[in-house]
């Protein structure tokens, strides 16, 4: 097991034709895509999307890490010879004043995503957005506050990069946690590494196809669980919280079952079975550590109900919550970004609904943040920040008013979280 020093990818973005050729060779459309189409022609000036500001008392600093596990080969690209991960570490900082804000996507990743966006998620536009211009609210190089803090690790959904989980991670860090967001190269839409190496380009695009089969799905989940456990090894972590979206939610739930270093986990709408119907061990056997299952009314289906109900039926510290008027990607940065695309005419109403639902981002963004934050405040609290700062046991907010969600001003209706019937 080796680990390179901290590194912030930069330099020149790869040539557009190189990215496009690689993407066409390695990808078409990705897991969980829906054919909703996009809207009218792109505006003359590309749209600059904005992420919601964090709500905690701390500034946030960010550092990028390149982690290399020589004990495993890459299942998606065996020619690489090792398993490499990219991760971003967000920490509470004393001050970020005068330091640059970290972009959501690195230059090479943004160049690739400009081409990949409508293939990754068909509701996204093929033109009209400057994906390189979106800035997070974390500052590169901001010195961390001195203290030992609980660590949370995030695994994104299949076909998504860690960048699309930036807003929630930074909000958690602003409230005192150290948060590590992890890319899973090979199924992430795109990942930019510090440099090229034999077997891969500097920007690596997804190997997933729209006709993903049961074997591929199993490989993805097994690889993600191994990736998460390696991150704990590489960073020397012995008691952490995990949270993940979609395939990342599946992986964190199973990692909770397998690894005693995981104290608690949040599954943001990930199945707890394989595509052949076999339940994962965590669903079959249950868990004695806290696990929150959070979903939407738009994505809920019989498969999700069956696998989640199997786990809930085992008893233990497991809770289920559901957000109304929402859809699968409301747990990601798309909750704030897609409504901006709709307002600019760059996606359709159907496209917006298929990704994040009709819920106002002034409702959904704070609702998801509060749900996740309150869960970890109870089960992996920051010193001086306990369960009183949020609803107990991940019960979620009864109402929410967004701040800086990119949706404009004015009041919004309350969030509607509920415990759905089992």
Steps between C-alpha positions, in 0.01 A plus 500: 500500500650833394372853501625801311537843664212745493441621148267748338459405131558786266696573187363486149172328428525214249419577140127486431536242223699271734229515765222443247678208335567337836145554613353352183725197537418445866146622556161566348239575763531415866328324781157634599470736202150595384407613151329826586676719244621856535357837418569770243826615343786616721524870588771715344687517830544173688313482828703510820332281764519582870515268798324578829710645779572296813307576818754422773717739702832392347680583179597186306834404350552234234788272405508244217661160555617234255486158670659189350430144615762267347336195660208513255472532125239717336200287396398743226847556351739214587780662301534760776641232730392663829182648643514880510254735666460876510358660811433848633539573871285785634591635845376784721743785454597803704449727201504476125515872438706587195541138389345367178173311507538143378318434171238227506672330205869508413579643154546161336195352670288799394614464141403132503169565676404763241485214252378232741222692677204400277635144483541476875156651567282554191320792663824699500577726202764424242604865483440834666663438841849597608562198726850624581368824651297359790681570827453324831503682834821328612834679483809332363785518748298628795670381821284255698385580851710315758295218649437132455165477325271214401534400135224435247567333164277545193447260210314646198247324280585279205592718204556805721828649616575614853469859377120468489496452877696816580223711651392253771861411585599865542194573711588210731858627524374849584330344804820337622549162335790401278342368180672287236330467160622206293496430128468142376685509164352280233141562598529874577408715200848651492798520734805722452828363638819697564658351187478222245625148561511178296151365456312830540488863392520790741121535476334163530138459389240245599487138390129464586247436224122552500444124475685424824460135598494323836869411485603858432282628783654250742850603390411865555370446853781262604760744364343795679490319834868409457577861400336637813683258726827590329435872563467423871831311483681766299388791718544312828135528602362275775151637571307671220160571359418415140235644273433433135253553220346227281775241435699691760215450747503129426876490557501692829225279644697187413826655627324570831419128516854388414727747677481567875676834451175637353296639791194614303387542140243679284370329187356763267275284281725206420360150449592232753497214254668395178337511159425128516288562811748360754497710816830644615627361832410823680135456395493128582674520835427851626727739685565595861632844404290799393392511135270757342314417178392821325298498178267696274142445392601533134757218491338255739422163342426138595866400493599777741209418732583130502868541580452778755211320669715188536753701701236684701341167584820391674456773760794695636582871478369551145266781394335587169399846377353628172496849347186605315480645146856395430706262290825305518764772447353736760768364735777646281608841372244456223234602754623859461643483147216345300242768597747760373525311171120495477476875572751563219307282255776241485289208617130419488250483783494124448878490515505689826231275650684185392817610675399688816119515499291814525609589853645850542877493567435742786323203656700201378852631559456589869279194555767257381776687679310501829404134472859383449650747745256416780562127454875536536460759779340224703719207403841658424482844659746784470621630837260773604246406234252234605161367403333818620626669181264292289219252510580187696588170334476639150132585541552791264368856497136583517562820312787663316596837362792484260799728502696564185340209313514672166122516476435865561342673797171469681342246727468130425258238628617264775689184421294186528694209641301198600548147623341299218294191572708183524 
